[in-house]
């Protein structure tokens, strides 16, 4: 049985955390893809890379992540009010993603907690923005990962999982 430094059993096995983080990153990619298209459709007078920068700034803000692209960081700093407005409108522009966003933010908080990172503010912000579906049950990690994989496949981000047929039973 794995225990942390306080002698308590962790909520998530440490071997599962990297896989969970990959699923959480996939949720971020899904949100980025859907939001980028929404921004592109709503801000028709804006050329590239505006939709990319705005979507990236919103995703980074929601998940409390540091931008890897300095252009996105600069855009977010200059366009703070616009990023905040997009965050406030996120629940209506990306409504179909609310269940997976809820699960992704919760799973991120659990993973962060296991690694000693305090990320409850992301959940509180999501709640205040109307993104967090509090009544939604927290799925098991395996269920969450399968749901994320299926959604990512449906959005063309990853290849669909191929199921292998069960082995044939030899005749008796």
Number of C-alpha atoms within 10 A of each C-alpha: 6 11 12 12 7 7 8 10 12 17 13 17 13 15 8 12 19 11 14 21 17 13 23 25 16 20 25 20 16 22 22 22 16 17 23 21 15 15 18 20 12 11 12 9 8 12 10 8 12 17 22 18 22 25 26 28 30 25 23 19 18 22 22 14 11 13 16 10 11 11 14 22 18 14 16 23 12 11 13 15 11 14 22 16 11 19 23 17 15 21 17 14 15 15 12 11 18 18 15 21 25 22 24 25 24 20 23 23 20 21 24 16 16 17 12 9 11 12 18 16 13 19 20 13 17 22 14 11 15 17 26 22 15 11 6 10 10 14 13 11 17 12 11 19 21 13 16 23 20 17 19 19 14 12 13 11 15 13 12 13 10 6 6 6 6 6 6 6 6 5 4 3
